[in-house]
Amino acid sequence: MFALAAGYSTQASAACEVDKTIHITGMSWSSNLFMAELAKDILEKGYDCKAERIPGETIAMLTALIRGDADLMPEMWMNTMQDLWEKGKKQDKVEAFGDTYDQGGVDAEAWYVPRYVVEGDDKRGIKAMAPDLKSVNDLPKYKALFKDPEEPEKGRFYNCPTGWNCEVVNSNKLVGYGLDSTFSNFRPGTGAALKAAIATNYKRGKPIVFYYWGPTDVLGKYDLVRLQEPAYDKAVFDQLIKPDSKPDKATAYPKSIILKAANKEFAQQAPQIMAFWQKFNLSNDEINKVLAMMDDNNIEAEDAASQFLKEHPELWSQWVPAEVATRIKAAL
């Protein structure tokens, strides 16, 4: 990791360290857009810098970071971008600056049911439907609870849309766990359709079992129980990512390693900014709550970032020196 030289002060001056517009990668999903806008606000209001979020998708944005066309990347997903990242590292063009969310990776990719299915919900008048449901191995005895209207002899498992990598993994998990004989593999047409199915069933207090991932507004909005699976095993998982592999066993998803990255030349020019970048971190629960708020109120990332700065100084003030925090508060 890029080391801050011992002689540099962490106290930021009022003038920006770099005489250029700082380009922050703005990939299209909500968590990244929010973190990009939040970083932009802090750099502009606290460090007197010019900053801009540049739109694009993962490969193009990481390529831009390696080239120096982008300076900061709030979310670098190692599980899906590792080959290109390693190429940039070998060229000495990029550096990582710690986890964006939970330290050590986000452990959220899993199969879920609403908590009321297992524990009931007195406030909503819902009785526990599957009090013994704890793991994926318990699902067969509850197939009638999750009945598929199109295949009533089976339960319905809500998978990812066809074409997503997680759809392949979950389809193979159904086989590996021996659930393909008791559960149908239902693939909604889009990510929005999957989200809508979860929302509809949750609001009605109905049973549903589904795959989801984080950070997302779904995990921030609904009270869910994660079904237990065997601990992640790389050798087993490597078979699950292969289409139609017909595995005889399955395993949990690995943690999602989501790092903050920077162009190395930029990092060397801006040690004060990189001291902030190193500390720029939210827990998975915190970002899930932000995403749920954005979704519930139809708020764009730019407005959500401003609202976060106003409402949560106890979080962001830990990332910056006191005089920077003072300037941000004054600007708000």
N, C-alpha and C positions, 0 to 999 in steps of 0.2 A: 504494500500500500504506500501511496505517496506520503512521505513524512514531512510534516511542517518543520522547517528549520528552527532550531532552538532560539535563534536571535530574533525571530519575528514576534511582534506583539499581537495578541488577540484583540487588542482594542482597535476598533475600526475608526478611521478618520471620517470626516463628513464628506470627503470627495471619494468617488469610486476609484478603485485600484486600477481599473482597465479603461482605456480610452477607446471604447468600442461598445456596440450593442451586444449584450450577452444573449446568446441564442439557446433557448431551452426546448428540448424535444417535447412535442405535444401529440403523442399517440392518441388514438381516438376513443379509448375507453375512459370511463368516468373517473376512476381513481387517479390515473395518470394525468388527466386534464386538470383535476383539482390540485394535485401536488405541483404541477407545472405553474399554475396560476398563483398558488400560495408562495412558491419560491420567487416568482416574478415580483409579487407585491412586496415581499421582504427586501429584495435587492433594490427595488426602486425607492421604497419609503424609508428603509433603514440604512442603506449603503450609498444612496444617491447615484445609483447606476441606471443605465438604460437597459431594459431587458425586453425580450420578445419571445413569445411561444411560437415555434415553427411547426406546422402540421405535417404529419406523415405517419407511416406505419413502421413496425418494429425494425425490419431489416434496413429499410432506407434511412431511418433515423440513427441506427447504430453505425451504419456506413458513414453518415454525415459526421458523427462524433469522431470516428477514426480519422476522417479527412480534415477535421477542424472546421467544418461548416456549422457544426453545432458545438456548444461548449459544455452543457450540463444535461444529463439524462436522469430524471427522477426515478424511473422504473426500468431496470435492466433485468429481464427474466432469464436467469441462467439456464433453467431447464429447457428453454426453447431457443436460446440465442448463443449457446456456449461455443459452437464452432467458430462463428464470426468474431465473438469476443476474444477467443484465444488467438485468432489471427491478428486482431488489433493489439493485443498484449505483446505478441512476439515482435511487432513493429514498433513497440514502445510508444504507442499513440494514445492509449487510454489507461485510466486507473479507476479502481472501485473505492468507494468511500463509505462502506458499511451498509447495513440493511436499511431499506426504506421503511419497513414495517417491523413486525416482531423480530427480535434478535434471533439469529439462527434459522430464519425462514418462516414463512406462513404455512401453518399446518391446517388447511381448511378444505382441501379437495376431498370429498367424501360423499357417502350416501346418508341422507337425512330423512327424518319424519318430524312432524310438528310435536312439540312436547305434550300437548293435550292428548295425543294418541296413546302415549305411555303413562302419563300421570294424571290425565284429566285436567279440567279447568273449572274450578268452582264458580268463578266470576261469570263465566259464560254458560254455566250449567251443563258442562260437558263431562261425562264420566270417562274414566280410563278405558280405552278400547283394547289395548294390548299391553297390560302391565308387565308382562314377562319379556317384552321385546327389547333386547339389548344389543344383539349383534346380527350380522347378515345371516348367520346360521339359524336364527330364530324365525326368519321370514316365511319358510314353507308352511308353518302351522297357522300363519295369519294370511294366507293367500286369499281367503274369502273376504277378509276385511278390506283388502286393497283390490277388490274384484275389477277386472277389466270388462267394461260393457261389451266390447267386441269379441272377447274370448272369456266368457264368464266362468269357465272352469279354471282359469288362471288369475293370479293377481297381476296388477299393472305396475311395472317399474318405469319411471319417467327418466329416460336417457337424454343425452345431448342430441341436437340435430345431426342428421347424416352429413358427413363431410368434416365434422370436427374431430380432432384427435381423441378427445375424451369419449366420443361415441364408440370408437374402436375399443378403447380400454374397457369401458363399461360393458360392452357386448361380450368381450372375452371374460370379464369378471363373472357375468351371469353363468357362463359355461364352467369356469373354474370353480365356482362355489356350488355348482350343481343346481342352480336355480332356474335354468332354462326350461325345465319341465314343469315348474310351478308358477313362473312369472313370465308375462309377455314383455318383450323388449320394445317399449313404445318410444318412438323418436318424434318429438314435435318438429314442425317444419322449420322453426326459427328459434333463436334464443329468446326472443320476445314471447313466443308462444309457450315455451317452457316456463318462463317467469309468470305469465298470465295464469297458467294452470296451477302453479303453486299459490298464487295470490287468491284465486277463486276458491280453491279447496280450503285454504286457511281461513278466509273470511266466513265461510260456511261451517267451519268446524268439522270438515270431512277428513277422512284418512287419506294420506298420499305418501308415497315413498319415492325419493328422487335423488339424483346427483346434483351437487352444486359446488361452487368454488368460492374463494375469497382472495382479495377483498371485494365485496359486492354489497349493494344495498339490500339484497335478499337476506343475507346473514345479519345485517344490521337491523332489519325491520321485524323479522319473525323469530319467535322463541322456538328453537329447534333442538332435537336430540340427534347426535351423530351416532350412527350404527358402528359398533366395534368391528374391526377387521384384523386379520393377522398383521403383525408389524411389517413395515416396508422391507421387502427383500428385493434387491436390485435384479438378481438373476431371474426371479419369478416375474417381476414387472417388465423386464425386457421382452418377455414372451407376450405379455398383455398388449404391448403397443403394436404388435404385428397383426394385420388384418387376418381374420379366420385362422388363428393359430390353434384353436381347439385345445386350450390348456386344461390340465387336470387339477390345477390349483390356482389360487389367486392371492393377492396381497394388497395392502393399503397403498394409496398414492404416496409418493415422496413429498417432502416439504417443498413448497415453492420458494426458491431462493430469489429474492427480489432486491437488487442492489441499486444504490445511487452511483452513477458513474460520471466521469468528466474527461474531457480532452486533456491529455497530460500537459501540453504546452500551456493551455489556459490555466490549469491548476498551478503551475509553477509561477505564473504571473500574478496570481491572486490568492495569496496565503490567507488573508483575512476572510475572504469569501469562502474558501475551502474549509476554514475552521467552522463556519456556519454549516456548510454542506455536510460535514462529518456528523454534526449533531442533529441534522434535519431528519426526524424520525417520529412516526406515530405507531401505536400498537394496532394490531389488526382490528380489535374492537372499536378503537377510536375512529379509524378510517371507515369502517362499516357504518357507524352511526352518522358520519358526515354524508356518506353516499345515500343512506336511507332518507336523511333530511332533504337532500337534493332531489331525490325521486318523488318524495311525498309532496313537495312544494313546487316542483317543476322549476328548480333554480339551476341556472347555468354555473359552470365551474368558476368563472370570474367573480360572480356575485357571492358564491359560496365561500371563496377564499377571503373576501372582504369581511363577510359575516363571521368567519372563523377567527380572524384577527381581532375583531371587536369582542367576541364572546369568550375566547379561550387564551388570554394572555398568560395564564398559569402554565400552559403547554409551550407556546412558541417562544416565550421570553427565556426559556432554558437554552435555546439554540443560539442566542446572540449576546454580545456584551451589553451591559446596562445602558450605555449611551445610545446604542443602536435601538434597543427596545424603546427608549424614550422618544427617539425620532419617529419610530413607527406609530406609537400612541398619539403623538402630536399630529401626525399626518392623518390619522383616522378621525 
